[in-house]
Amino acid sequence: MTVPTTVPTTGRRGARLAKAALALAGAAALTCGTAVAAEAPPGNPPGVHILNGDSKNSKAVPCPAGWVCVYDGWYDYGAIAVLPGTEVGDLTRVRLTDGATLTGDQKVSGWINNSPVRYCWYEKGAFQGTSHEMTPFGKDSKFSGFNSFKPC
């Protein structure tokens, strides 16, 4: 009788495939998404890109494939996009091109997760308060604002 000399890798293979899929999504986002997203003003967290930097102009901007997007005023006003894995601990510190924040009069009122990463948003900064899921490849605009979000 022959004894196997290797350890089954089914679990490891699944983990490797998930990591590969995430890396591929990130690469696709870098390749495709940067043509749509502009660099954020200095002082914004790394990985935050501006989709619509005008907090007063109603201009619907789609969320690029592979990115996670947060909108001020449903999907019409100021908007940012982050690459999967990026976390934002305090949206009051994120500045749009016109100097406004996403937590002003309109508040964050819409998100789109065009990535394979499960995200969570929180009412308060520093990921405090109740956790609300931002499902992969999902979107929502039925809430009253949030102040931080990260992969969960």
Summary of the structure (lengths in Angstrom):
residues: 152
radius of gyration: 17.8
end to end distance: 46.6
largest distance: 75.4
contacts: 471
relative contact order: 0.17
helix: 20%
strand: 25%
